[in-house]
Amino acid sequence: MENKAKKGKLKVLIAFLLVFGPALTLVFISTRGCKHNFKELEDFGKLPNLSFSVYSPESQSFSNKTLKDFQGDILFVSTIQTSCPSNCQISLFNFRELIYNHVYENKRKKMKQVRIISFITDKDGNAVKDPAAFAIMTEILKDNIPNYDPTLWTLATGDVKAFYNVENNGKNLLKSSEQEYGKGAYQKYLLLLDKNAHLRMVLPANKEGEIRVMFEDLALLQKEYDKKRSE
């Protein structure tokens, strides 16, 4: 059973590399050498103005949003699975330590424009809409993240698959992962969107190494904006 699970994870990784491998190689080289000498992140294209609903813990209700409502913010997009919230699709510990704490500590400074949107799904990637599930997930985040701020890290519901329906290098990330490696395989990916909703990086969100690289990519994107402001 364990070997079967490992083979499944390997297949998902292979599909991911087929779609984004060439660009990731260039970015990896750029982020590992000479402290960003200066290489811009690949642009995988602008996402459409997708609609979804965000949860308010205070009112325990949902409000309708679109990506355009977050224009001007750098966004991380992920999923969180109700049956395995802390380490299946996203490693809460590593994400907290490597990304969230930096965003929180600098929310009034340079990184104040960074937001996180996590879609709650079941094990098959279907959207969860029950407010009770969102209330439970909010408490889980509070337990795992002492400084959890729902204005920085927002829980959402909606057609999350639309965020992953991205084509690059002749492949479609969503279709490749779902058709070849099972329903919901895309859920392990963490997306980085720039201030105009262009997809700039995709990496697995459940491993320390990938999350660490994603933070370096965030710093690279911030440097890109700094460079534009100084020109």
Residue pairs with C-beta under 8 A, 6 or more apart in sequence:
8 181
8 182
8 185
11 180
11 181
12 177
12 181
12 185
12 188
13 204
15 171
15 173
15 176
15 177
15 180
15 181
15 185
16 173
16 177
16 189
16 202
16 204
17 24
18 169
18 171
18 176
19 166
19 168
19 169
19 171
19 172
19 173
19 176
19 202
20 44
20 168
20 169
20 173
20 202
21 169
22 169
23 42
23 44
23 168
23 169
24 203
26 39
26 42
27 39
27 41
27 42
27 201
27 217
27 220
28 213
29 39
30 36
30 37
30 39
30 220
31 39
31 213
31 216
31 217
31 220
36 219
36 220
36 223
38 223
38 227
39 220
40 220
40 224
41 192
41 200
41 201
41 217
41 220
41 221
41 224
42 200
42 201
43 194
43 198
43 199
43 200
44 166
44 168
44 198
44 199
44 200
44 202
45 166
45 167
45 168
45 198
45 199
46 196
46 197
46 198
46 199
47 67
47 162
47 163
47 166
47 193
47 197
47 198
47 199
48 67
48 162
49 66
49 67
49 68
49 197
50 66
50 67
50 158
50 159
50 162
50 163
51 64
51 65
51 66
51 158
51 159
52 64
52 65
52 66
52 117
52 119
52 156
52 157
52 158
52 159
52 160
53 62
53 63
53 64
53 65
53 156
53 157
53 158
54 62
54 63
54 65
54 117
54 154
54 155
54 156
55 61
55 62
55 131
55 134
55 138
55 150
55 154
55 155
55 156
55 157
56 62
56 63
56 150
57 134
57 135
57 138
57 150
60 131
60 134
60 135
61 131
62 131
62 157
65 156
67 193
67 197
68 197
70 115
70 117
70 197
71 195
71 196
71 197
72 113
72 195
73 113
73 114
73 115
73 195
74 113
74 114
74 115
74 192
74 193
74 194
74 195
74 218
74 221
74 222
75 114
75 115
75 116
75 117
75 191
75 192
75 193
75 197
76 99
76 114
76 115
76 116
76 117
76 190
76 191
76 192
76 193
76 214
77 116
77 117
77 118
77 119
77 163
77 190
77 191
77 193
78 89
78 90
78 95
78 116
78 117
78 118
78 119
78 189
78 190
78 191
78 205
79 89
79 90
79 118
79 119
79 120
79 121
79 125
79 160
79 187
80 89
80 90
80 118
80 119
80 120
80 121
80 137
80 155
81 88
81 89
81 120
81 121
81 122
81 123
81 187
82 120
82 121
82 122
82 128
82 133
82 136
82 137
83 122
83 123
84 123
85 92
85 137
85 140
86 92
86 93
86 140
86 144
87 93
87 206
88 188
88 206
89 121
89 187
89 188
89 205
89 206
90 118
90 188
90 190
90 205
90 206
91 205
91 206
91 207
91 208
91 211
92 141
92 144
92 145
93 144
94 207
94 208
94 211
94 212
95 205
95 211
96 144
96 145
98 208
98 211
98 212
98 214
98 215
99 211
99 214
99 215
99 218
100 116
100 145
100 152
100 153
101 147
102 111
102 215
103 111
103 114
103 116
103 152
104 147
104 149
104 152
106 112
107 149
107 152
110 222
111 222
113 195
114 152
114 218
115 152
115 153
115 154
116 152
116 153
116 154
117 154
117 156
118 153
118 154
118 155
118 156
119 127
119 155
119 156
119 157
119 158
119 160
119 163
120 127
120 128
120 133
120 134
120 137
120 155
120 156
120 157
121 127
121 128
121 160
121 184
121 187
122 128
123 184
124 183
124 184
125 160
125 161
125 183
125 184
125 186
125 187
127 157
127 158
127 159
127 160
128 134
128 157
129 157
134 155
134 157
137 155
138 150
138 155
141 148
141 153
141 155
142 148
145 153
161 174
161 186
163 191
164 173
164 174
164 177
164 186
164 189
164 191
165 172
165 173
165 174
165 175
166 172
166 173
166 174
166 199
166 202
167 173
173 186
173 189
173 202
174 186
177 185
177 186
178 184
178 185
178 186
188 204
188 205
188 206
189 202
189 203
189 204
189 205
190 202
190 203
190 204
190 205
190 210
190 211
190 214
191 199
191 201
191 202
192 199
192 200
192 201
192 202
192 214
192 217
192 218
192 221
193 199
193 200
194 200
194 221
195 225
200 217
200 221
201 214
201 217
203 210
203 211
203 213
203 214
203 217
204 210
205 211
205 214
